[in-house]
Amino acid sequence: MSEAPVQTAGSARPARPKPNSVVAVLALSGITVSLMQTLVIPIVPELPKYLNASASDAAWAVTATLLAAAVATPVAGRLGDMLGKRLMLLVSLVLLVSGSVVAALSDTLVPMIVGRTLQGLAAAVVPLGISIMRDELPPERLAGSTALMSASLGVGGALGLPAAAFIADHYDWHVLFWTSAALGVVAFALVMLLVPESRVRSGGRFDAVGALGLAVGLVSLLLAVSKGADWGWASGTTLGLFALAVVTLLAWGFFELRTARPLVDLRTTVRRQVLFTNLASIAFGFSMFAMSLVLPQLLQLPTRTGYGLGRSMLTVGLVMAPQGLVMMAFAPLSAAVTKARGPKVTLMTGAVIVAAGYGLNIVLMSEVWHLVLVSCIIGAGVGFAYGAMPALIMGAVPASETAAANSLNTLMRSIGTSVASAVAGVILAQLTISLGGTTLPSENGFKVVMAIGAGAAVLAFVLASFLPGRRPADTDPAPAPAAPTAESVH
């Protein structure tokens, strides 16, 4: 029954789509979704006033997106492999638009949380886009295109921050969400027009029990990590959630190993290439987000501290924006290194660059241009690494499991960023100074976070060293795009 819509979609479009159009549309979709994740950053301090809520309650507008994204990413990836990646991409964009409209119409906490949850459910767009590229693009275009798509996660966030700060400064805050909705509609229309549905499907029955178990385990874990500082790390609620996460995820793993069509094929995930790529992704997610926490605070703290630069949120966005452009610029270079030396070398190169950027930041943090330079260096390293990860994943899994495997890899990065936020929050809360009766993070606190960010990048380098040193041409079953008969297998 699943083949009928595939044949219909295929008859409406040429067998071989125009690669440039597909790449451009999918990258735009990825940037649109990553924009959504940074959309509320400029208005977080004002959200309690806007929503008539306490600061701790208003923080759920951020936490809800994190939790929804964690649950939706692996589920949408698996459904994409089963039912069609383009279909799930379109569903994700509909959720993004719906959530943006709900948030744009909200003036109280509950609808804002609902809207932000719906936006979070769209987080699988990037891994789905990478998987579509594998199915539809010629092999010689795959490395560069997937590197660009993977980098769109950082590009959208870096470019979205100054744009969101400008809108928040000059217009009503609801315009932020109307803008997100408009971009989502444009991305949806372009996907409908220019992106074909893949004929590579796994079929089978959806693992609802596995999805529920993973959702409970991830929500418990990420809720404890993200809210532990507010609730107290030794509180019964925090410890209870950690315990629930451990028990649930262990039971989930036991169940998945004994299910014919699991949500996540754990036997595939323990292959050396997949396992160490995912572990390195956690370390990279941690390392990248550490910078996103440190630089904005350094820029905005008052100059009276002796290390703060006293700049506005708009300046913060403008300082961070070049990082996104550097990530995009380095995507082709990342692909070239991957083709010449293999994705393992590319990933390790990225780790070295990121570690060097953090090391430089420890000694250069007193001028705005220092922070621009550091963010660009770290952005270059992240561009290298994020370009290599899809190549490593796709080189180790069959075409029918690409979306699920890429989605799991994206989830690993998200876990890294969540842990980074919690660790940095604890450090900056402990290493403080008092200024005019106000407690602020100290300069040493920022340096410790940057040192840990460098350490996370070094850890990613070490983990990447355990990857097999084969070239993508030797391992990547990329001929899938040229095999339209794959549907007959499934």
N, C-alpha and C positions, 0 to 999 in steps of 0.2 A: 504493500500500500504506500510505502514511503517513496517509491520510485516515480509515481505519477507526477507529483509537483516538480520533481527534479527535471523530468523530461519537458514539462511545460515551460519551466524557467529557461531551460537550455534552448528551446525552440525560439524564444523571443530575443535571443542574443547570439552573437557570433561565438563559435567554439573557442576562439582565442581572443580574449579581450585586449584592448590596448593597454600595455603595461603602465605607461605613464599616467593614464587616467585612473586606473585601479589604485596605483600607489598614492597619487595625490589625494584621492577621495578618502582612502583608508587612513592616511596620515592626518588629514583634516579631522576625521572622526575621532582619532586618538587624542589630538590636541584639544578638541572640544570637551572631551570627557575629563582630561587632566586640568583644563581650565576650571571646571566645576569644583575640583578638589581644593583649589586655592581661592575660590570666589569669596568665601566669608572671612578670610583672614583679616582684611582691613577693617571689618566691622565687628570682629569678636569683642573688643572692649565695650562697644556700644549695644551689643545684642540684649543685655538685661534691660536697658532702657527701652529699646525698640519693642521688645516682646512682653514688657511688664512682668519680668521674671527675675529670680535670683541669678547670680553669676554661675553658681553650680548647676542650676537647672538649664540655663541658656547654653552651657557647654555641651549639652546633649545634641545641639544642632551640628556639632562637629563629630561627636562620638557616634551618633546614629549612622552617619555616612560611612565611617570606618567599619562598623560592624556589618552593615548591609553589604558593603563591597567585599568583605572577607567571605561572606556566605555565598554571594551571587557569583563570584568569579569562577570557582570550580564547578558549580552547578551549570552555569551558562556554557562553560567550555564543554562539558560532557554532552549537554543537549545539542550543542553545535555539531559535535561529531556524529550524533545520532540522527538529528532532524535536518541539519543544514546550517552551516556557519553564517551565511548571509542572513538567513531568517532570524537567527538569534542576535545578530548584529543590529538588525532593524528593531527587534523587540527591545534591545538595550537602549537604543536611541529614543524609542517611544517612552520608555521609563524615564529617561533623562529629561525629555521635554515635559512630561507630565509632572515630574517632581519640581522642575523649575517653575512651572505655572502655579502649582500649589504654594510654593514658597513665595512667589511674587505676589500672591493674593493674601498672604498671611500677615497678621498683626499680633498674633498671640503665639504661645510656645508650641502647643500641640500640632497645629497645621504646619508650622515650620519644621518640626521634627519629622512629620509625615513626608513633607516635600524633600527634605534632605535624605531621608531613607530611600525614597524612590530614586533620587539622584545616585545614591551609592549603589543601587542595584544595576546601574549601567556600567560598572567598572570593568566588565569583561570585554569591552570594545577593543582594547589593544591586543590581548592574546587572540581574540577571534580574528582580528584583522591580519595578524601575522600568519595565522593558519590559512586564511583565504589566499594570502600571497603564495604560500607553499603549493596550494592546489592549482592556482591559476597562472602564475608567472613562469616564464621560461627559466631554466636553471641558472643561466648566466646573470639574470637580474635579481635572483633571490637574496643573495647576501646583502647587497646594498639596500634593497627595499626593506628587508626585515630590520636592518640596523636603523634605518630612518623611522620605521614604525615604532620600534622599541624606544627610541630616543624621544618620541612624541610625548611620552609620559613626563619627562623633565621639561621639554620645550614648552608645553602648554602651561605647566605650573610656573615656570620662570617668566614667560611673557604675560601670563594672566595676572600676576601680582601688581605690576604697575598699572595695567588697565583697570583692574578692580579698585585700586587705590584712587585713581583719577575719577572714576565714576562715583565712588563713595564720597569724595570730597566735593564734587560739583553737582550731583544729582541726588534724588531720593534713593535710598538704599534698595528699594524694590527693583530699580532699573537693573541692578546686578543680575537678578534672576530672570527678568524679561530678556536680557541680552543672552543669557545661557539658553533660554528656550528658543530664541531666534536662531542661534548657531546650531542647536540640535535639529531644528526643522530643515535648515539648509543641508546639514550632513545627511539626514534621512533621505531627502529628495535626491541628492547626488548618488547615494548608495543604490537607491531604487533604479536610477537611470543608467549608471555606469559600472556597477559591480555585479558580476554574474553569480549565480548560486553554484557552489561546488557540487560535483557529482560523486565525490568521495564521501561515503557515509559508512558508519559502523552498524547502524540499525540496532535492534535489540530493545529490551525493556529498561526503562529508567529505574535506577536504584534509589527509590524513595527513602528506604530505611537508612541507607548510607548517607544520603543528603541530609536527613534529619540529624543523624548522629554527628556528622561533621559540623553542622550548623551549631548544635548545642556545645560541642567541644570548642570551636573557634570563638563563639560569642563569649563563653565563660572565660577563656584565656585572655582575649583582647580586652574584655571589660575589666578584668582584674588588673591587667597591665596599664590600661589607660586611666582608670579611676582609682588605682591603688594609693596614689599620693593624696587624693582628696579624702578617701575613706580611712586611710592608715594602712600601711603595709602589713601590720600585724593584727588588723581587725578581723573579726570573725567572717565578715562578708568577703573580704579580699581572699583570705586563706580558704574559705569555703569554695569560692569560684575557682581558685587554682586547683583545689582537690577535685572538683567536679570536672574540670577540663582534663586532668590527667586520667581519671577513671573513664570518662566518656571517650576520649581519643584512643585509649588502649582497647576498650571494647569495640570501638569502631574499626580499628585496625584488624582485630581478630575476625570481625564479621566480614570485612572487605576481602580478606584472604580466602574466605570460604564461599564467596558469591561468584556465580558464573559471569555476570555482567556488572562488575563493581563501578561505583562512581569514580574512584581513583584506582588504577591498576598498581597496587603497591609493589608487585613483582617488577614492574617496569621502573618504578621510582627508586628501587635499590640498586639498579644497574649503576656501575661506577660513574659513567658519564652524566647520568641524570642526577644521581645523589649528590655528587660534589658540585655540580652546577647549582643545584637548589641551595645547598649549604652556603656556597659563595654568594648567592643572591641575597640570603638573609644578611650576611656581613656587609654587602654593598648597600642594601637598603638602609641598614643602620648608619653606615658611614655617610651616605648622601644626605640623610635627613638631619644628621648632627649639624651640618653646615646651615641648613635651613632654620635651625633653632638658634644658632649662635649669632649669625650675621645680622639679622633684623634687630635683635636686642642691642648689640653693640652700636648699631647705627642710631637707635632711638634713645638710648640712655642719655641723661643730661651730661653736658661737658664738665660739670662740677665734679663728677666722679673721677676725672683724670684720665679715663679711657673711653667713656661714651662720646659719641659724636654729635648728639643732639639734633638728628635729622628727622624729617617727616616720613610717614609711611609711603608717600609717593616716591621719595628719594630711595627708600628701601627697595621698592619695586624696580626703579631704574637701575640700581646697583645689581640686582639679581637678574635682570632681563638679559644681559649679555651672556650669561651662563647658558640660557636656552638656545641662543643663536650659535654658541660654540658647540653645544651638543649636536645640533643639526649639521653644522659644518663638518664635524668630525665623523659623522656617520659613514660617508663614503670612504674615508681613510680607514675606519674600522673594518669596513667590508674588504678593502684592498689587502690589509694585513691578514684578515681571515683567509682570503683566497690564496695568499702567498705562503703563509706559515701555519694556518689552522686557527680555529677559534680559541684554543687553549692559550696560545701566545697572545692573542688579542686581549683576552680576559686578564691575564697576568700583567700585561702592559698597562691596562686601565687601572689596575690595583696600585701599581707603582706610582702612576701619575696622581691618583687621589691621595695616597699617603704623602707624597711630596707637597701637594697643595696644603694639606693640614699642617705639615711641619713648617711650611713657610708662613702660614697664618699665625702660628704661635709667636713669631718674631715680627711679623708685619700686620699690625692691627690698629695703628694710630691715625691713619688717613683713609679717606673714602676710596682713593685709588688703590690702596693696599687691598681693600676688601673686594673691589672689582677684579683685580688681578687674581686673587685667591679663588673667587667664585668661578672665574673663567678656567683656571687650571683644573679645579675639581670637576667642572662641567666637561672638560675635555676627557678626563679619565672616566667619568660616568658614561660619556658617549661611546668610548671604546668598549667598556664592559657591557653596557646594555645592548650594543650591537652584536656582541659575541654570544650572549646567552641564548637567543632563539636558535642560532646555528647549532649550538651544542645540544639543545633539547631535541630539535628536529632531526639531528643526526643519529639519535638513539631510539626514536619511537616510530612506529608505523604511521603512515599518512592518516589512517582512520582514527588515530588517537592524538593527533596534533593539537587540536583545540584544548582538550583536557590537560595535556601535558604543559602547554604554554600557560594555561590559566593557573595551574598549580605553581609554576615558576613565578608568575606575577604575584600570587598570594604569598610566596616566600619573601619577596621584596617588601610587601606590605607588613608582614610580621616584623621584619627588620626595622622598618620605620617606626612601628608602634613601640618596640622595645627601646629604640633610640630616644623617643620622646619621654618615656618613663625614666630611663637612666639619666638623661640630661636634666630632667625636672628635679630628680632627687639631688644631683650634684649641685645644681644652681640654687636649690633651696637650702643646702647645707653651707656652702661657701658664699657668704654674703658680707655686705657692708651696710652701715646705717648712714643715711644722708637726710638731714632735716627731719629725723623721726621716721623715715621710710626705709624699709629693708630692701636692698637691691642686690642682684648677683655681683660677686666680686670679679675682678680681672682674673685672678687665679682660677676661679670657677670656670670661666670661659676657656682658659688655657687647658684645664683638665679635660673638658668636653672635647676640645679639638685634639688633644693627645689620644683620647679614647677613639675618636673618629679615625685618626691615623692608624691606631692599632687594629681597628676593624678592617681597614683596607689591607693591612699586612696579613691579617687572618684570611681575607679573601684570596690574597696571593698564594698563601700556603695551601689553602684548600684547592685552588685551581691547579697547583703543581701536581696533584694526584690524578688529574684528568688524563685520559689517554691522549697521546700526542699525535693524533691522526688528522689528516686534512679533511675538510668537509666533503670533498669529492670522493673520498674513500668510504665515508660513512653515511652521508646524507642521502636518503632515498628520495631525492627531489624529483625524479622523473614522474612522480604522481600527477603533476599538472598535465602531462602529455598522455595520460592513460585514462581516457574516458570510459574504458570498459570496466573501470574499478567498480562502478555501480552494480555490475552484474555479479561481482563477487559477494556483495553485501545484500 
